[in-house]
Amino acid sequence: MGHCAGATHLCIALANFLCSGFFADTAYLELGGRREISSIARKHSDDDRPFIHQRVVYYPNVTANRLAEVLAGRYRYFVLDFGGQALHMQQAFSECSIRLVIGNICPWKKSQFARSVQKSFYNKKTKEDVVYLGNYMECKSDQREVEKKCGINIIPVPYLPDPFRIASENFGFFEKIMEENELSHE
Amino acid sequence: MKTKKEFILSGRYQILETLGQGSDGTVYLARHKSLETDRAVKIIPRKAAPSLFAISEANVLKALRHPGIPTIYDLEEDEDNYYLVEEYIQGESLELFLLHQQSISRNLFFKLCEQLCDIFLYLHTLSPRPILYLDLKPEHIIVCGQQIRLIDFSVSAFISGSGNDIRHFGNLAFSAPELRSGQTPTPACDIYSIGKIMEFMSRCVDSALSPNILTIIRKATAAEPESRYETVGDLSAALLQANDNTVGMHLRQTIAVIGSHPGCGTTHIAISLVCALNAIGQTAVYYERNSTDTLRRAVRMMPQVRERDGCYYCGCFAGYPLYGEGIAIPEGRAGIAVIDFGCRSSFIPAAADQILYVCGGTFWQGHDMAAVKELPAALKGRMRLIANLCDRQAAISYARLSGAPVYLYPCDTNPFAFGPEKQRFAQWLAYGKGDTGLFLKLKNYFCRLLQR
């Protein structure tokens, strides 16, 4: 929710956690036309061909037309990075097994995050089915303020310096966001 | 004629017994009658060696004050002999010390190297006249507890401004090659000998030395003097740095567990070992490094297993299953890392302190014998065989074929359980001693076989 909230960083981290943690075939899908992840494979940003990095298959710049085709692939997990574009792909977002909304709740961004949550479509319709994640949190009081204002629960995102190498100390965070939606990964 | 034992030197010393025989004289243990203290008296016959030797050694020693160098008290002479009275050092030569110890720890290795360098640094930087020792060999290093003392300065001499007025004799095995060709000795000669002594000691270290140490030894013992360390100080600094880099590793030992074939019990023994080590007060963690996924399958069937931060805990067990490259697990924890490599008999874990090679099975699985026989030589120095699922006779055969110590593992159904036999096994691995029951008996048998 909002620019530079850390959605792509978290999605890549989640994909690597699932793939390397459980040896599950995992695909990462970049939605919203941003064309940012091609640099991972040192590819030109116009190159939309999928590539593999650390056994995760990355699909750059997946459009709404191609989405169904990619989702038909034989993967155990699909991590869809909507970026800030979930509003334009509401149906695809609603059909996901786990719906994560990440926002920047640092002191000068938390108000904007709170307003966005209050106005969002998923807040009105599927509030209880969305897991809210708070990034760049400075103190618990900021978290509680937003929670109270929006009537939601926020899970703080831990410091993940390298999304391609998840420290095992952060397993608890990923397991928690998976459990929130009762998704079994066994 | 008085016997040596009755001989009283200058009315002050009584010769008690012979300590050793050198090329230039014999060393006796003597007692100062008045002070009631022991001395070492070196008796050098006038006819056996020129006067230069006795006087040279005395002149060298009397100028020295270092805990690693014996004090000289007197130089006497009569018509037959020279008598050099020195501090009596109680201990055993490095050669005998290593023979009796069979193995030394990395810490002791570094300590001995550091002390040796300290002695030579002192000698080479003496002012106004530095000294070259030139006859370093294991017999001239006496180990007193954990302190070394350097003896026999008969070949050493001062470095003079006009060159070194030395007639070098030294020894072939540990002396620098340029000395054999008659070149003028330099401090590089002593550095070469120090490197050879380090190399000599490194063969007895009970765990693998880091490649840095081997590089240091190679440089110190380079054939060309200019390729060696310029000073003993440089050598000492390199050793110190290498030791600092491995201090953390010393705190953490690595035991690699490798199996000879699937089903021989590699994972079972690795898990058992971790449980046993933790039970006796060590800190051990299991790391799965094979693709069998055995640990995950096992814990799925055990509701009492807890998982936290990617690590499974059950009683005394703590361990990580295999993860992909996208997961970083902490490997810097102090203690013992038990790494389960599964069945990869040709794999050599270079950094492991100990290697446990699991073999065994029913008697018709004869391929195990062939596998043991063909083990890479690089493994054998750090390896212990674990004979599992077989009888004593098979274990003896493994010992004979491999030349390595063998432990006959007891019948065990639950790797997460702990008992007296596993305690003995863990204590033997952790401390290298203790009542190991069947292991001792097998080891004795193995030793008898070798002596035939």
Interface residues (C-beta under 8 A of the other chain):
Chain A: N16 F17 C19 S20 G21 F23 Q54 R55 V56 D162 F164 R165 I166 A167 S168 E169 N170 F171 G172 E186
Chain B: D293 R300 E307 R308 D309 G310 C311 Y320 Y323 G324 E325 G326 I327 A328 I329 P330
